[in-house]
Amino acid sequence: MKKALYFLLLMISPVCSWAQTIVWKAGAESVEIGQKVWLLEDKAGKLTIDQVSSGKYAAAFVPSSKPILNFGITESFYWLKFRMDNETDDNLLLEMAQSFLPVCDFYYRGNGGVWQVQRAGYEVGVGQKQVKHHFPLFPLPKGDHDFYVRFQSFSPPTPVRIWNEEVYEVKANYQKLIYGLYEGILLFVVINNILLFFSFRRLSYLHYAVVVLLYAATVAAVSDGFLPYVISKPDMMFWYRLIPELNMPVLWLYCILFLEVKKYLPGFYNYTLALLAYFILIIVVSQFLPLSQVLLVNQINAVMLFGSIVWLGIAVRRKGNVLGYYLALTYLVFCFFVVLEAVYIQTGYPSYFFEISHVSVAILLEVFFLSYLLSKRFEWEKKDIENQRAVAQLQLLEKTLENEKIVREQNVSLEQKVTARTAELNQSLQNLKSVQNQLIQAEKMASLGELTAGIAHEIQNPLNFVNNFSEVSTELLDEIRDERSKGAERDEELEGVLLEDLTENLQKITHHGKRADAIVKGMLEHSRIGSGQKELTDINLLATEYGRLAYHGLRAKDKGFSPELVFDLDPHLVKTRTVGKDIGRVMVNLVSNAYYAVNQRKLTEPDLNPVITVSTRTLGNEMEIRVKDNGAGIPENLRQKIFQPFFSTKPTGQGTGLGLSLSYEIVVMGHNGRLELESSVGTGSEFIVIIPVEA
């Protein structure tokens, strides 16, 4: 009999507890019902409303003992039930104040005893909910009803309240306004630091902007869950675990750089990098772990991160960085608000400030503290720089005074050394001038040698013809004498032929003799002009003669190399006043250089057809002489030096380096003209002499 009574009491007790109805009083604004509901865990998530509302599961429900529902880290589904009696005219709302419930279904019996269901949770878009809100909200029908809520809560605590609909609308609008201002402040800090980064090019500003941006994301997607207003049907738990994982390595790296750990704690620097690598590794590894394990790891890592920051700040301050204590204090304050949040989850007190969570308040304070510390850091750095500058200036002043003393002591000695050195330099200058004059004379003699060789070659050809035809004429005279000595047997016809041949030979001797005479007269004419006075000069004739003389002079040195010499002369070129001998020297230098260039390229490219082209043109009030070759060309880095004295591209001992320098002086200084170079590597070079026409 006692056993039967005991069993009956067990069966009646939950029914009696369940019979405790939540009565809504007119004029009330809200009711906390966290400790007035009954809960049933559904680990598999397969129970239906018909099952849990039956008598079979009535005893399985247990009363809630906490004002805010908190099931810890779990993947189970839960059923919540309560009884509500609203006999007033107030429209009521059931609020499950948590954005991170993927499933949240609300059940009650309507007319005829049929179950009515409303669906919410973040898997349902805000626009598809009966009440458009990021929290699951359900209108409660008037009268006395039994209500059931099926939901899944992975970790975040869930306050449960019943609200007067009008009061809640004011509260919700106020909350959105506060969060709008909150996010606006954070975004302003982000934009401001990005602008500061572009203005001052300090990476600290950019890094801090990233930190605050992640804080803004934390508030929107983690601590208060406003993300559904931005993204339709977001996977809130994905962001709930990912954003803290991103936040931890970024914040830790910022602290390492901000506190200059490498400078103040070099022995500990590698450990901080190892912890940074661990936080980054967690981001990758967590993608392959169950959600419950990820949430647990994130909580452990958060405690480790904040503890490490506080310790790091204290350690750095002891090494002389004044920012260390400030940063440690900042995160101690942050941890204080995290503790407040934990107390609120367990007791419902203290209430949120301005409808934002304690963690969100902590984040806002942290942002302000870090902004202040960032500005103070640069202010202190500026003071340190100024102090270092003052010390450096003082040291410089002391060094200057010391140097002045040394200078005064050495002035006398230096003056004596300067006098002696000046005498040495004057003597060196005289020696240098002497050597320079010798080199210039050597260059002139080299040009003269080439001219002499050319002249000899030019005269040698007609003299060879004269000698050859003279010998032939002597032989013809001997044959004529022999024929006449025959008397009656002489052949007069043969004598006539021999006399005609003799006449032709004598004419050829005369022609080549005149040719040699013309060469000599031309050289004498140029020698007469070479007094330094400008005379009317036939540039075509001068270019031809000196070009050939230089060409034949060089050929005489190396008979195995015979480049083609081409003349392209302007027939309408007028005479102009020049110092003919000087321009002739320029022609000899340019043709000699061209000859050397094609010869060098021929050595490396046997199939090359070497060509030297001498051309003249009239250009209005100017005329130009061009000497072009198809040698290897002159590189760009050497073209600017080519007219400098003693600069030569030839090997040592093969040139003085004065030929082009003297030519430049003759053209530019002596004739008010220009000497230019056009060259392309692999194609050849062209020197252009431009002189004004003077009648």
C-alpha positions in Angstrom: 0.0 0.0 0.0 2.9 2.4 0.8 4.6 1.6 -2.5 1.4 2.4 -4.3 1.0 5.8 -2.6 4.6 6.6 -3.2 4.3 5.9 -6.9 1.1 8.0 -7.0 2.9 10.9 -5.4 5.7 10.7 -8.0 3.1 10.8 -10.8 1.2 13.6 -9.3 4.1 15.9 -8.4 5.1 16.9 -12.0 1.5 17.4 -12.9 1.1 19.6 -9.9 4.2 21.6 -10.8 3.0 21.8 -14.4 -0.3 23.1 -13.2 1.5 26.3 -12.0 0.3 28.7 -14.6 2.1 31.9 -15.6 -0.6 34.6 -15.2 -0.1 37.8 -17.2 -1.2 40.9 -15.3 -2.6 44.0 -17.1 0.0 46.8 -17.4 3.0 44.5 -17.0 5.9 45.1 -19.5 7.7 41.8 -19.4 8.1 38.6 -17.3 11.3 36.5 -17.0 10.2 32.9 -17.3 13.6 31.1 -17.3 12.8 29.5 -13.9 9.2 28.9 -14.7 9.6 26.5 -17.6 10.1 22.8 -17.9 12.8 21.2 -20.1 13.3 17.9 -21.9 16.6 16.9 -23.7 16.2 15.2 -27.1 19.7 14.0 -27.9 18.7 12.5 -31.3 16.3 15.3 -32.2 13.6 13.0 -33.4 10.8 13.5 -30.9 7.6 15.1 -32.2 5.1 17.4 -30.6 2.6 14.6 -30.2 5.1 12.5 -28.4 6.4 15.1 -25.9 2.9 16.4 -25.2 1.7 12.9 -24.3 1.6 11.5 -20.8 4.5 9.2 -21.6 7.0 12.1 -21.6 5.3 14.2 -18.9 7.6 12.9 -16.2 10.7 13.3 -18.4 10.4 17.1 -18.3 12.5 18.7 -15.5 12.0 22.2 -14.1 14.5 24.9 -15.1 16.6 26.1 -12.2 18.3 29.0 -13.9 16.9 32.4 -14.9 18.8 32.1 -18.3 18.8 28.8 -20.1 22.4 27.5 -20.5 23.1 23.9 -21.5 26.8 24.2 -22.0 28.5 22.8 -25.1 26.1 20.4 -26.7 24.5 19.4 -29.9 21.3 18.1 -28.4 17.7 19.4 -29.1 15.6 20.6 -26.2 11.9 20.9 -25.6 10.6 23.7 -23.4 7.1 23.9 -22.1 5.1 26.3 -20.0 1.5 27.2 -19.3 0.3 30.8 -19.8 -3.0 32.6 -19.0 -3.6 36.0 -20.5 -7.0 37.3 -19.8 -6.1 40.9 -20.6 -6.2 42.8 -23.8 -2.4 43.0 -24.1 -0.8 41.4 -27.1 2.1 39.3 -25.9 5.4 38.0 -27.4 7.5 35.0 -26.4 11.2 36.0 -26.8 14.0 33.4 -27.1 16.7 36.1 -26.8 19.4 34.3 -28.7 20.4 34.6 -32.4 22.4 31.4 -32.5 19.5 28.9 -32.4 19.4 27.2 -35.8 16.1 25.6 -35.0 13.3 27.1 -32.9 9.8 25.9 -33.4 6.8 27.2 -31.3 3.7 24.9 -30.7 0.3 25.5 -29.2 -3.2 24.0 -29.7 -5.5 26.1 -31.7 -9.2 25.8 -32.3 -10.3 22.2 -32.5 -7.3 21.0 -30.6 -5.0 21.1 -33.7 -1.4 21.9 -33.1 -0.3 25.3 -34.5 3.4 25.8 -35.3 5.6 28.8 -35.9 9.2 28.4 -37.1 12.1 30.7 -36.3 15.9 30.3 -35.8 18.6 31.5 -38.1 17.8 28.8 -40.6 14.6 30.8 -41.3 15.2 34.1 -43.0 14.2 37.3 -41.1 11.7 38.1 -43.9 10.0 34.7 -43.5 9.5 34.9 -39.8 6.1 35.9 -38.4 7.8 38.5 -36.3 10.7 40.2 -38.3 13.6 40.0 -35.7 17.0 38.4 -35.4 15.8 36.7 -32.2 13.1 34.0 -32.4 9.8 35.8 -31.4 6.4 34.3 -31.3 3.0 35.9 -30.7 1.1 34.3 -27.8 -2.7 33.8 -28.2 -4.9 35.1 -25.5 -6.4 32.8 -22.9 -5.1 29.9 -21.1 -2.8 27.7 -23.2 0.0 25.1 -23.0 3.0 26.1 -25.1 6.0 24.1 -26.3 9.2 25.2 -27.9 11.6 22.9 -29.7 15.1 24.3 -30.2 18.8 23.5 -30.5 21.3 25.4 -28.5 25.0 24.5 -29.1 26.5 26.8 -26.4 25.2 30.3 -26.1 22.9 31.1 -23.1 19.3 31.9 -23.9 17.2 34.3 -21.9 13.4 33.5 -22.1 10.9 36.3 -21.6 7.3 37.2 -22.3 6.8 40.8 -23.5 4.0 43.2 -24.0 4.2 43.6 -27.8 4.1 47.5 -27.7 6.8 47.7 -25.1 9.0 45.2 -27.0 8.7 47.2 -30.2 10.0 50.3 -28.4 12.8 48.2 -26.8 13.7 46.5 -30.1 13.9 49.9 -31.9 16.0 51.3 -29.1 18.3 48.3 -29.2 18.7 48.7 -33.0 19.5 52.4 -32.6 22.1 51.6 -29.9 23.7 48.9 -32.0 23.7 51.2 -35.1 25.6 53.8 -33.1 27.8 51.2 -31.7 28.8 49.7 -35.0 29.1 53.2 -36.5 31.7 54.1 -33.8 33.7 51.0 -34.6 33.5 51.6 -38.3 34.5 55.2 -37.8 37.6 54.0 -35.9 38.4 51.6 -38.7 38.1 54.3 -41.4 40.0 56.8 -39.3 42.9 54.5 -38.8 43.0 53.5 -42.5 43.3 57.2 -43.4 46.0 57.7 -40.8 47.9 54.8 -42.3 47.8 56.4 -45.8 48.8 59.7 -44.2 51.7 58.6 -42.0 52.5 55.2 -43.6 52.6 53.5 -40.2 51.6 49.8 -40.2 50.4 50.1 -36.6 47.3 52.1 -37.9 46.5 49.5 -40.5 46.9 46.6 -38.1 44.7 48.3 -35.5 42.1 49.0 -38.2 42.0 45.2 -38.9 41.7 44.5 -35.1 38.7 46.9 -34.7 37.1 45.5 -37.9 37.2 42.0 -36.4 35.7 43.4 -33.2 32.8 44.9 -35.2 32.3 41.5 -36.8 32.4 39.9 -33.3 29.6 42.2 -32.1 27.5 41.7 -35.3 28.0 37.9 -35.6 29.1 36.6 -32.2 28.1 38.5 -29.1 24.8 39.9 -30.3 24.0 38.2 -33.6 22.8 41.1 -35.9 24.2 39.3 -38.9 20.8 38.0 -40.2 19.9 41.6 -41.1 22.8 41.7 -43.5 22.9 38.1 -44.8 19.8 36.0 -45.5 19.8 32.7 -43.6 23.5 32.9 -42.4 25.0 29.9 -40.7 25.4 31.7 -37.4 27.3 29.0 -35.7 29.9 29.0 -38.5 30.6 32.7 -37.8 30.3 32.1 -34.1 33.3 29.8 -34.2 35.3 31.3 -37.1 35.4 35.0 -36.1 37.0 34.3 -32.7 39.5 32.0 -34.4 40.4 34.9 -36.8 40.4 37.4 -34.0 42.9 35.6 -31.8 46.0 35.5 -34.1 45.3 39.0 -35.3 45.0 40.4 -31.8 48.0 38.5 -30.6 50.2 39.7 -33.5 49.0 43.3 -32.8 50.1 43.0 -29.2 53.5 41.5 -30.2 54.2 44.4 -32.6 52.6 47.1 -30.4 54.7 46.1 -27.4 57.8 45.6 -29.5 58.4 42.2 -27.9 61.4 41.6 -30.2 63.1 44.6 -28.8 62.2 44.3 -25.1 61.9 40.5 -24.7 64.2 39.0 -27.4 64.5 35.7 -25.6 60.7 35.3 -25.4 60.1 36.5 -29.0 60.2 33.0 -30.6 57.6 31.7 -28.0 55.2 34.5 -29.0 55.6 33.5 -32.7 55.0 29.9 -31.8 51.8 30.8 -30.0 50.8 32.9 -33.1 51.5 29.9 -35.3 49.3 27.8 -33.0 46.4 30.2 -33.3 46.7 30.1 -37.1 46.9 26.3 -37.1 43.7 26.1 -35.1 41.8 28.0 -37.9 42.7 25.1 -40.3 42.3 22.2 -37.9 38.9 23.4 -36.6 37.4 22.8 -40.0 37.7 19.1 -39.5 36.5 19.0 -35.8 33.0 18.6 -34.5 31.3 21.9 -33.5 31.2 21.0 -29.8 35.0 20.4 -29.7 35.7 23.6 -31.7 33.6 25.7 -29.2 35.4 24.2 -26.3 38.9 24.8 -27.9 37.9 28.4 -28.6 37.0 29.0 -25.0 40.3 27.5 -23.8 42.2 29.5 -26.4 40.4 32.8 -25.4 41.5 32.3 -21.7 45.0 31.5 -22.8 45.1 34.6 -25.2 44.0 37.1 -22.6 46.2 35.6 -19.9 49.2 35.8 -22.3 48.4 39.4 -23.2 48.3 40.5 -19.5 51.5 38.6 -18.7 53.2 40.0 -21.8 52.3 43.5 -20.9 53.6 43.2 -17.4 56.9 41.5 -18.6 57.5 44.2 -21.3 56.9 47.0 -18.8 59.5 45.6 -16.5 62.0 45.8 -19.4 61.2 49.5 -19.9 58.2 49.7 -22.2 55.7 52.0 -20.4 52.9 50.8 -22.6 53.0 47.3 -21.0 51.0 48.1 -17.9 48.5 50.0 -19.8 47.8 47.2 -22.2 47.7 44.7 -19.3 45.2 46.9 -17.5 43.1 47.2 -20.7 42.6 43.4 -20.9 42.1 43.0 -17.2 39.1 45.4 -17.6 38.0 43.3 -20.6 38.2 40.1 -18.5 36.2 41.8 -15.7 33.3 42.4 -18.2 33.6 38.8 -19.4 33.1 37.7 -15.8 30.1 40.0 -15.5 28.7 38.2 -18.6 29.2 34.9 -17.0 27.5 36.0 -13.8 24.6 37.4 -15.9 24.2 34.0 -17.7 23.9 32.3 -14.3 21.8 34.8 -12.4 20.3 37.3 -14.9 22.1 40.1 -13.1 23.6 42.7 -13.6 21.3 43.7 -16.5 22.8 44.8 -19.8 23.8 48.5 -20.2 21.8 50.2 -23.0 20.6 46.9 -24.3 24.1 45.7 -25.3 25.8 42.7 -23.8 28.6 43.1 -21.2 31.1 41.6 -23.8 30.1 44.3 -26.3 30.7 47.0 -23.6 34.1 45.4 -23.0 34.9 45.5 -26.7 33.9 49.2 -27.0 36.1 50.1 -23.9 39.0 48.1 -25.3 38.7 49.9 -28.6 38.9 53.3 -26.8 41.8 52.2 -24.6 43.8 50.8 -27.6 43.1 54.0 -29.6 44.4 56.0 -26.7 47.5 53.8 -26.2 48.2 54.0 -29.9 48.2 57.8 -29.9 50.3 57.8 -26.7 52.8 55.4 -28.2 53.5 57.8 -31.1 53.6 60.7 -28.6 56.1 58.9 -26.4 58.1 57.9 -29.5 58.2 61.5 -30.6 59.5 62.5 -27.1 62.1 59.8 -27.2 63.2 61.0 -30.7 63.4 64.6 -29.4 65.4 63.5 -26.4 67.8 61.4 -28.5 68.1 64.4 -30.9 68.9 66.7 -27.9 71.5 64.3 -26.7 73.0 63.9 -30.2 73.1 67.7 -30.5 74.9 68.0 -27.2 77.4 65.3 -28.2 77.8 67.1 -31.6 78.5 70.4 -29.8 81.1 68.8 -27.6 82.7 67.1 -30.6 82.6 70.4 -32.5 84.4 72.2 -29.7 87.0 69.5 -29.5 87.4 69.5 -33.3 87.8 73.3 -33.3 90.7 72.9 -30.8 92.3 70.3 -33.0 91.8 72.5 -36.0 93.5 75.5 -34.4 96.4 73.3 -33.4 96.8 71.9 -36.8 96.2 75.1 -38.8 99.9 76.1 -38.9 101.0 72.6 -39.9 98.3 72.4 -42.5 99.2 75.7 -44.1 102.8 74.5 -44.5 101.6 71.2 -45.9 99.2 73.0 -48.3 102.0 75.3 -49.5 104.3 72.3 -50.2 101.4 70.4 -51.8 100.5 73.3 -54.0 104.0 73.5 -55.3 103.9 69.7 -56.0 100.6 70.1 -57.7 101.8 73.0 -59.9 104.8 70.8 -60.9 102.4 67.9 -61.6 100.2 70.2 -63.7 103.1 71.3 -65.8 104.2 67.7 -66.3 100.6 66.8 -67.2 100.4 69.6 -69.7 103.7 68.5 -71.2 102.4 64.9 -71.5 99.1 66.1 -72.9 100.9 68.2 -75.6 103.1 65.2 -76.4 100.0 63.0 -76.8 98.3 65.6 -79.0 101.4 65.8 -81.1 101.5 62.0 -81.2 97.9 62.0 -82.4 98.7 64.6 -85.1 101.8 62.6 -86.2 99.6 59.4 -86.3 97.2 61.3 -88.6 100.1 62.7 -90.6 101.5 59.2 -90.9 98.2 57.9 -92.3 98.0 60.8 -94.7 101.6 60.2 -95.8 100.8 56.6 -96.4 97.7 57.5 -98.4 99.5 60.1 -100.4 102.3 57.6 -101.2 99.7 55.1 -102.3 97.9 57.6 -104.4 101.1 58.8 -106.2 102.4 55.2 -106.4 99.7 54.1 -108.8 100.3 56.7 -111.6 104.0 56.3 -111.1 103.7 52.6 -111.7 101.8 53.3 -114.9 104.4 55.8 -116.1 107.2 53.3 -115.3 105.4 50.4 -117.0 104.5 52.3 -120.2 108.0 53.8 -120.3 109.5 50.3 -120.4 107.0 49.2 -123.0 107.8 52.3 -125.1 111.6 51.6 -124.9 110.9 48.1 -126.2 108.8 49.5 -129.1 111.6 51.9 -130.0 114.0 49.0 -130.1 111.7 47.1 -132.4 111.3 50.1 -134.7 115.1 50.5 -135.0 115.5 46.8 -135.8 112.9 47.1 -138.5 114.5 50.1 -140.1 117.9 48.5 -140.1 116.7 45.8 -142.5 116.8 48.1 -145.5 114.8 47.0 -148.4 113.2 44.2 -146.3 111.7 46.5 -143.8 108.0 46.2 -143.1 106.5 49.7 -143.2 103.1 48.5 -142.1 104.6 46.9 -139.0 106.5 50.2 -138.3 103.2 52.1 -138.5 101.6 49.7 -136.0 104.6 50.1 -133.7 104.5 53.9 -134.0 100.8 53.9 -133.1 101.4 51.8 -130.0 104.3 54.0 -129.0 102.1 57.1 -129.5 99.4 55.5 -127.2 101.9 54.7 -124.6 103.3 58.2 -124.6 99.7 59.6 -124.2 99.1 57.3 -121.2 102.5 58.3 -119.7 101.4 61.9 -120.1 97.9 61.2 -118.5 99.3 59.5 -115.5 102.0 62.1 -115.1 99.3 64.8 -115.0 97.4 62.7 -112.5 100.4 62.5 -110.2 100.9 66.3 -110.7 97.3 66.9 -109.7 97.7 64.9 -106.5 100.8 66.8 -105.5 99.2 70.2 -106.3 96.1 69.2 -104.3 98.2 68.4 -101.3 100.2 71.6 -101.7 96.9 73.5 -101.9 95.7 72.0 -98.6 99.0 72.6 -97.0 98.7 76.3 -98.0 95.2 76.5 -96.6 96.3 74.9 -93.3 97.7 78.2 -91.9 94.7 78.4 -89.6 92.8 81.0 -91.8 89.4 80.0 -93.1 89.3 79.8 -96.9 86.5 78.8 -99.4 86.7 75.0 -99.5 85.1 72.4 -101.7 83.9 70.0 -99.1 83.1 67.3 -101.6 86.7 67.4 -102.9 88.1 67.6 -99.4 86.0 64.7 -98.1 87.0 62.6 -101.2 90.7 63.2 -101.0 91.2 62.9 -97.2 88.8 59.9 -97.1 90.8 58.1 -99.7 94.1 59.1 -98.2 93.1 57.7 -94.8 91.6 54.6 -96.4 94.7 53.8 -98.5 97.0 54.6 -95.6 95.2 52.0 -93.4 95.2 49.5 -96.3 98.9 49.9 -96.7 99.3 48.6 -93.1 97.0 45.6 -93.6 96.8 44.5 -97.2 94.7 41.5 -96.3 91.7 43.6 -95.3 89.9 45.7 -98.0 86.5 47.1 -96.9 84.4 48.8 -99.5 84.7 52.7 -99.5 81.6 54.4 -100.9 81.1 58.1 -101.6 77.6 59.6 -101.7 78.2 63.3 -102.3 75.7 66.1 -102.9 76.5 67.5 -106.3 74.9 70.8 -105.4 77.0 71.3 -102.3 78.3 74.9 -102.2 81.7 75.9 -101.0 82.1 77.2 -97.5 84.8 78.8 -95.4 86.7 76.3 -93.3 90.2 75.5 -92.2 90.6 72.8 -94.8 93.5 71.1 -93.1 91.6 70.8 -89.8 88.5 69.4 -91.5 90.8 67.0 -93.4 92.2 65.8 -90.0 88.6 65.3 -88.8 87.9 63.2 -92.0 91.1 61.1 -91.4 90.0 60.4 -87.7 86.5 59.5 -88.6 87.4 57.2 -91.5 90.2 55.6 -89.4 87.7 54.8 -86.6 85.2 53.4 -89.1 87.9 51.3 -90.7 88.9 49.9 -87.3 85.2 49.2 -86.4 84.5 47.2 -89.5 87.8 45.4 -89.2 87.0 44.3 -85.6 83.5 43.0 -86.6 85.0 41.2 -89.6 87.2 39.2 -87.2 84.2 37.8 -85.4 81.8 37.6 -88.4 83.8 36.4 -91.4 80.8 36.6 -93.7 80.4 40.3 -93.1 80.7 42.7 -96.2 82.4 45.7 -94.5 81.3 49.0 -95.9 82.4 52.6 -95.1 80.2 55.3 -96.5 81.1 59.0 -96.8 78.2 61.3 -97.7 77.5 65.0 -97.8 74.2 66.9 -97.7 73.0 70.5 -97.7 70.7 71.4 -94.8 69.5 75.0 -95.4 72.2 77.2 -93.9 74.2 74.2 -92.8 75.9 71.3 -94.4 76.7 67.9 -93.1 79.4 65.2 -93.6 78.5 61.7 -92.6 80.9 58.8 -92.1 79.0 55.6 -91.6 80.2 52.0 -91.0 78.6 48.7 -90.4 80.8 47.7 -87.5 79.6 46.4 -84.1 78.3 49.7 -82.9 78.9 51.6 -79.7 77.0 50.6 -76.4 74.7 53.3 -74.8 76.9 53.6 -71.7 79.9 54.5 -73.8 78.3 57.0 -76.1 78.3 59.8 -73.6 82.1 59.4 -73.0 83.2 59.0 -76.7 84.2 62.6 -77.1 86.1 62.9 -73.8 89.9 63.3 -74.0 91.9 60.1 -73.6 88.8 57.9 -73.8 89.1 55.0 -76.3 87.3 51.8 -77.0 90.5 50.4 -78.5 92.8 48.1 -76.5 95.7 49.7 -74.6 98.5 50.7 -76.9 96.3 50.9 -80.1 95.0 54.5 -79.6 95.6 57.7 -77.6 92.0 58.5 -77.1 92.5 62.0 -78.5 91.3 61.6 -82.1 87.6 62.2 -81.5 88.3 64.7 -78.8 90.4 66.8 -81.2 87.9 66.4 -83.9 85.2 67.6 -81.6 87.2 70.7 -80.7 87.9 71.4 -84.4 84.2 71.2 -85.4 82.6 72.8 -82.3 85.2 75.3 -81.2 86.9 76.0 -84.5 83.9 76.0 -86.9 80.9 76.7 -84.6 79.4 73.4 -85.7 78.3 70.1 -84.2 79.7 66.6 -84.1 77.1 64.0 -83.3 77.0 60.2 -83.1 74.2 57.8 -84.0 74.9 54.2 -83.2 73.1 50.9 -82.6 74.8 47.8 -81.2 75.0 45.1 -83.9 74.2 47.6 -86.7 77.0 50.1 -86.8 77.8 53.7 -86.1 77.5 57.0 -88.0 79.4 60.2 -87.1 77.8 63.4 -88.4 79.8 66.7 -88.9 77.5 69.7 -89.2 79.0 73.1 -90.0 77.4 76.4 -91.0 77.7 77.6 -94.6 79.9 80.7 -94.8 80.1 82.3 -98.2 
